[in-house]
Amino acid sequence: MITADRRNTVPSPIQSAVLNRLILRQNDENGYADHGIPGDRARQLDLTPGRGLLQGATTVQVASVTADPTARAQAEFMSRLAAQLDPPSVPVLASRPFPAVVDLGGLPAAAGPRRVVVGVADVTLDPVELEFEHSDVVIAGPPRSGRSTALRTIVTQLIDDHDVYVIGPPSSPLGGLPVKEASIGRPANHVDLINRLVTIDSLGVPARPVVVVIDGFDVLDHHSVPWADLEATEHLHLVASCESRAMVSGFHTLAGRLKQSRRQLVLQPDVADFQSLTGIRSPVRPGLKSVPGRGVLITDGEPVVVQVAGTEAT
């Protein structure tokens, strides 16, 4: 609720957001014109104290809290009334820096199945969840931006209720996780596992959701690996990481499927590459430092700036 002696004292953005207006007596007729009241109507107004126009149309007389309408009498009455009430619980407005390190163990569990907590949001520091039941997930970013950490955070929350398979290069830190099966090594090492995964469709709907996690799929691209067959397999979800430029150029066999993902985590985004990759403008606020694990999570076209949570082992 705002009171002002003239229209121009209220900033335009606030005026446009306020729909209810009570216009009391103005100093001159021009004051009514500022509120959209025609001059012939303004000249006919006889507004005594407390009388005005609601929404510029209906004449109203504002009620007084006491029989004595003087300001002093009303102030004393409201003071006595306030003294009888319990003190209000006033929330404390606080501001904390956006943390560069977030511990997954300090965050609440995801709200439901097929969901994982990836980190916290900028400004609010609320937990941010990722739902992937209806979409694959792609994690893009430059080297050492936290892609493997993000994958590890996701995998550790899936292993109890999903059949998780991990594919990664020799440098991948995901090989030690207790997943269904892991294939860590050069591209040729992954052919056998991928050939077995592509038979999932012929076996019907799996008893447990199947998630294939690919760490650095852009460095594993090789003609000997049947990536095209994996791309065409329906009864599994892909969670894959790569360098941002690999998604922009789209040379990899899996890039077509992953570009259609409605879940994208872009770490340490470059402004130009971000718009090319996602089709939306970067929501990162000016001055926010680019640290490992910091990026933008896009869910069905809605972006939120996040700091990815890590596990104790990362």
C-alpha positions as CSV (number, residue, x, y, z in Angstrom):
1,M,0.0,0.0,0.0
2,I,1.4,3.3,-1.0
3,T,0.3,6.9,-0.3
4,A,1.6,9.9,-2.3
5,D,0.6,13.6,-2.6
6,R,0.9,13.5,-6.4
7,R,1.2,10.9,-9.2
8,N,4.7,11.7,-10.3
9,T,6.2,10.9,-6.9
10,V,5.5,7.2,-7.6
11,P,8.0,5.5,-10.0
12,S,6.5,4.4,-13.3
13,P,7.3,0.7,-12.8
14,I,5.4,0.7,-9.5
15,Q,2.5,2.6,-11.0
16,S,2.1,0.0,-13.8
17,A,2.1,-2.8,-11.3
18,V,-0.6,-1.2,-9.1
19,L,-4.2,-1.9,-10.2
20,N,-6.2,-0.5,-7.3
21,R,-6.2,3.3,-6.9
22,L,-8.0,5.6,-4.5
23,I,-7.8,9.3,-5.7
24,L,-8.5,11.8,-2.9
25,R,-8.7,15.6,-3.2
26,Q,-6.0,17.1,-5.4
27,N,-4.4,20.5,-5.1
28,D,-5.6,21.5,-8.5
29,E,-7.6,20.1,-11.5
30,N,-4.4,19.1,-13.3
31,G,-3.8,16.5,-10.5
32,Y,-7.0,14.7,-11.5
33,A,-5.9,14.7,-15.2
34,D,-2.7,12.9,-14.2
35,H,-4.9,10.0,-13.0
36,G,-7.0,9.9,-16.2
37,I,-10.0,11.8,-14.9
38,P,-11.6,14.1,-17.6
39,G,-11.5,17.8,-16.9
40,D,-15.3,18.3,-16.9
41,R,-15.6,15.5,-14.3
42,A,-12.8,17.1,-12.2
43,R,-14.5,20.5,-12.2
44,Q,-17.6,19.0,-10.7
45,L,-15.9,17.2,-7.8
46,D,-16.4,18.4,-4.2
47,L,-14.2,16.1,-2.2
48,T,-14.2,16.6,1.5
49,P,-11.6,14.9,3.7
50,G,-11.7,11.1,3.2
51,R,-13.8,11.3,0.1
52,G,-12.4,10.2,-3.3
53,L,-12.7,8.2,-6.4
54,L,-12.0,4.5,-6.4
55,Q,-10.4,3.5,-9.8
56,G,-11.2,7.0,-11.0
57,A,-14.9,6.2,-11.2
58,T,-16.8,5.3,-8.0
59,T,-17.2,8.0,-5.3
60,V,-16.4,6.6,-1.9
61,Q,-16.1,7.9,1.7
62,V,-13.3,6.3,3.6
63,A,-14.3,5.0,7.0
64,S,-12.7,6.3,10.2
65,V,-11.5,3.9,12.9
66,T,-13.0,6.2,15.5
67,A,-16.1,8.5,15.9
68,D,-13.6,11.4,16.3
69,P,-12.1,11.8,12.8
70,T,-9.1,13.8,13.9
71,A,-5.7,12.4,13.1
72,R,-4.7,12.4,16.8
73,A,-7.8,10.4,17.9
74,Q,-7.3,7.8,15.2
75,A,-3.5,7.5,15.9
76,E,-4.2,6.9,19.7
77,F,-6.8,4.3,18.9
78,M,-4.5,2.4,16.6
79,S,-1.7,2.5,19.1
80,R,-4.0,1.0,21.8
81,L,-5.1,-1.7,19.3
82,A,-1.5,-2.5,18.4
83,A,-0.6,-2.9,22.0
84,Q,-3.2,-5.7,22.4
85,L,-1.8,-7.8,19.6
86,D,1.0,-10.3,19.7
87,P,4.3,-9.0,18.3
88,P,4.5,-10.0,14.6
89,S,7.0,-12.6,13.5
90,V,9.2,-10.5,11.2
91,P,11.4,-12.5,8.8
92,V,15.0,-11.5,8.7
93,L,16.2,-10.3,5.3
94,A,19.6,-11.8,4.8
95,S,22.0,-12.2,1.9
96,R,24.7,-14.7,1.5
97,P,27.3,-15.1,-1.2
98,F,26.7,-17.8,-3.9
99,P,28.9,-20.6,-2.6
100,A,31.7,-22.0,-4.8
101,V,31.5,-25.4,-3.1
102,V,28.2,-27.2,-2.2
103,D,28.1,-30.5,-0.3
104,L,25.4,-32.9,-1.6
105,G,25.2,-34.4,1.8
106,G,23.9,-31.1,3.2
107,L,21.0,-30.9,0.8
108,P,17.5,-32.6,1.1
109,A,16.8,-35.7,-1.0
110,A,14.9,-35.3,-4.3
111,A,11.2,-35.0,-4.0
112,G,10.3,-38.1,-6.1
113,P,11.4,-40.9,-8.4
114,R,13.4,-40.2,-11.6
115,R,14.6,-37.0,-9.9
116,V,18.0,-36.0,-8.5
117,V,19.3,-32.9,-6.7
118,V,22.1,-31.3,-8.7
119,G,22.9,-28.3,-6.5
120,V,21.6,-24.9,-5.3
121,A,20.2,-21.9,-7.2
122,D,21.7,-18.5,-7.4
123,V,20.2,-15.8,-5.1
124,T,17.8,-18.0,-3.3
125,L,20.2,-20.9,-2.6
126,D,17.2,-23.3,-2.9
127,P,18.0,-26.9,-3.9
128,V,17.6,-27.5,-7.6
129,E,16.3,-30.8,-8.9
130,L,16.7,-32.5,-12.2
131,E,13.9,-34.7,-13.6
132,F,14.9,-36.9,-16.5
133,E,12.0,-39.4,-16.9
134,H,10.9,-37.8,-20.2
135,S,14.2,-36.6,-21.5
136,D,17.9,-37.3,-21.9
137,V,20.4,-35.0,-20.1
138,V,23.4,-33.3,-21.6
139,I,26.1,-31.7,-19.6
140,A,28.3,-29.3,-21.6
141,G,31.2,-27.1,-20.6
142,P,34.9,-26.4,-21.2
143,P,37.7,-28.6,-19.7
144,R,37.8,-28.6,-15.9
145,S,34.4,-26.9,-15.6
146,G,33.0,-29.7,-13.3
147,R,31.3,-32.0,-15.9
148,S,32.6,-35.2,-14.2
149,T,31.6,-33.9,-10.8
150,A,28.1,-33.2,-12.1
151,L,27.9,-36.8,-13.5
152,R,29.1,-38.3,-10.2
153,T,26.5,-36.3,-8.3
154,I,23.8,-37.6,-10.5
155,V,25.0,-41.2,-10.6
156,T,25.3,-41.5,-6.8
157,Q,21.6,-40.7,-6.5
158,L,20.5,-43.2,-9.2
159,I,22.3,-46.4,-8.3
160,D,19.8,-47.6,-5.7
161,D,16.8,-47.5,-8.0
162,H,18.2,-47.6,-11.6
163,D,20.4,-49.9,-13.6
164,V,23.3,-47.5,-14.3
165,Y,25.9,-48.1,-16.9
166,V,29.0,-45.9,-17.2
167,I,31.1,-45.3,-20.3
168,G,34.1,-43.1,-20.1
169,P,37.7,-42.4,-21.3
170,P,40.8,-43.6,-19.3
171,S,40.8,-40.3,-17.4
172,S,37.2,-40.6,-16.2
173,P,36.8,-40.6,-12.4
174,L,33.5,-42.5,-12.6
175,G,35.0,-46.0,-12.9
176,G,35.0,-46.7,-9.1
177,L,31.3,-46.1,-8.6
178,P,29.1,-49.2,-7.7
179,V,27.1,-49.1,-10.9
180,K,25.6,-52.0,-12.8
181,E,28.6,-52.0,-15.2
182,A,31.3,-49.6,-16.1
183,S,33.5,-49.5,-19.2
184,I,36.5,-47.1,-18.8
185,G,39.1,-46.9,-21.5
186,R,39.6,-46.1,-25.2
187,P,36.7,-46.2,-27.7
188,A,37.3,-49.8,-28.8
189,N,36.9,-50.9,-25.2
190,H,33.2,-49.9,-25.2
191,V,32.0,-51.8,-28.2
192,D,31.0,-54.9,-26.3
193,L,29.0,-53.0,-23.7
194,I,27.2,-50.9,-26.3
195,N,26.3,-53.9,-28.4
196,R,24.6,-55.4,-25.3
197,L,22.8,-52.2,-24.4
198,V,21.2,-51.8,-27.8
199,T,19.4,-55.2,-27.4
200,I,17.4,-53.7,-24.5
201,D,14.5,-52.7,-26.9
202,S,14.1,-56.3,-28.1
203,L,13.7,-57.5,-24.5
204,G,10.7,-55.3,-23.7
205,V,10.4,-52.7,-21.0
206,P,13.2,-53.2,-18.4
207,A,12.2,-54.0,-14.8
208,R,14.2,-51.0,-13.6
209,P,14.9,-47.8,-15.5
210,V,18.2,-48.0,-17.5
211,V,20.5,-45.0,-17.5
212,V,23.6,-44.9,-19.6
213,V,26.1,-42.3,-18.4
214,I,28.7,-41.2,-20.9
215,D,31.6,-39.1,-19.6
216,G,33.1,-37.1,-22.4
217,F,31.3,-38.6,-25.4
218,D,33.1,-36.1,-27.8
219,V,36.5,-37.7,-27.1
220,L,35.1,-41.2,-27.5
221,D,33.8,-40.7,-31.0
222,H,35.3,-43.4,-33.3
223,H,34.0,-45.3,-36.4
224,S,34.4,-48.6,-34.5
225,V,31.9,-47.7,-31.8
226,P,28.2,-48.3,-32.7
227,W,27.0,-45.0,-31.3
228,A,24.2,-44.8,-33.9
229,D,22.7,-48.0,-32.6
230,L,22.8,-46.6,-29.1
231,E,21.2,-43.4,-30.2
232,A,18.3,-45.3,-31.7
233,T,17.6,-47.4,-28.5
234,E,14.5,-46.2,-26.8
235,H,14.3,-48.0,-23.5
236,L,17.1,-46.2,-21.9
237,H,18.0,-42.6,-20.8
238,L,21.3,-41.0,-21.8
239,V,23.2,-38.7,-19.4
240,A,26.2,-37.5,-21.3
241,S,28.9,-34.9,-20.9
242,C,31.0,-33.1,-23.6
243,E,32.8,-29.9,-24.4
244,S,30.4,-27.1,-25.3
245,R,32.0,-26.7,-28.8
246,A,31.2,-30.4,-29.6
247,M,27.5,-29.7,-29.0
248,V,27.6,-26.5,-31.1
249,S,29.4,-28.1,-34.0
250,G,27.3,-31.2,-33.8
251,F,29.8,-33.5,-35.4
252,H,29.3,-36.4,-33.0
253,T,26.9,-39.2,-33.8
254,L,25.0,-38.7,-30.5
255,A,24.8,-34.9,-30.8
256,G,21.5,-35.1,-32.7
257,R,19.7,-37.0,-30.0
258,L,21.3,-35.0,-27.2
259,K,20.5,-31.6,-28.8
260,Q,16.8,-32.5,-28.5
261,S,17.2,-33.0,-24.8
262,R,14.9,-30.8,-22.7
263,R,17.4,-31.1,-19.8
264,Q,20.7,-29.3,-20.4
265,L,23.3,-28.3,-17.8
266,V,25.8,-25.8,-19.4
267,L,28.8,-25.2,-17.1
268,Q,30.9,-22.0,-17.1
269,P,28.9,-20.8,-20.2
270,D,30.4,-18.6,-22.8
271,V,27.7,-16.0,-23.8
272,A,28.0,-16.7,-27.6
273,D,28.2,-20.5,-27.3
274,F,25.4,-20.6,-24.8
275,Q,22.9,-18.9,-27.1
276,S,24.0,-21.0,-30.0
277,L,23.6,-24.2,-28.0
278,T,20.4,-23.4,-26.2
279,G,18.6,-20.8,-28.2
280,I,18.1,-18.5,-25.2
281,R,20.0,-15.6,-23.6
282,S,22.3,-16.4,-20.7
283,P,20.7,-15.5,-17.4
284,V,24.0,-15.3,-15.5
285,R,24.0,-12.0,-13.7
286,P,26.9,-9.5,-14.3
287,G,29.9,-10.0,-12.0
288,L,29.1,-13.6,-11.0
289,K,32.4,-15.5,-11.0
290,S,32.8,-18.5,-13.2
291,V,34.1,-21.3,-11.0
292,P,34.0,-25.1,-11.5
293,G,30.5,-26.5,-11.1
294,R,28.8,-23.2,-11.8
295,G,26.4,-23.0,-14.8
296,V,22.9,-22.9,-16.1
297,L,20.4,-25.7,-15.8
298,I,17.7,-25.6,-18.5
299,T,14.5,-27.5,-18.0
300,D,11.9,-27.3,-20.8
301,G,13.4,-24.0,-21.8
302,E,13.4,-22.5,-18.3
303,P,17.0,-21.5,-17.2
304,V,18.3,-21.3,-13.6
305,V,21.8,-20.4,-12.5
306,V,23.1,-23.2,-10.3
307,Q,26.2,-24.3,-8.4
308,V,26.5,-28.1,-8.7
309,A,26.8,-30.0,-5.5
310,G,29.7,-32.4,-5.0
311,T,30.2,-35.6,-3.0
312,E,32.9,-36.2,-0.4
313,A,34.9,-38.1,-3.0
314,T,35.0,-35.3,-5.5
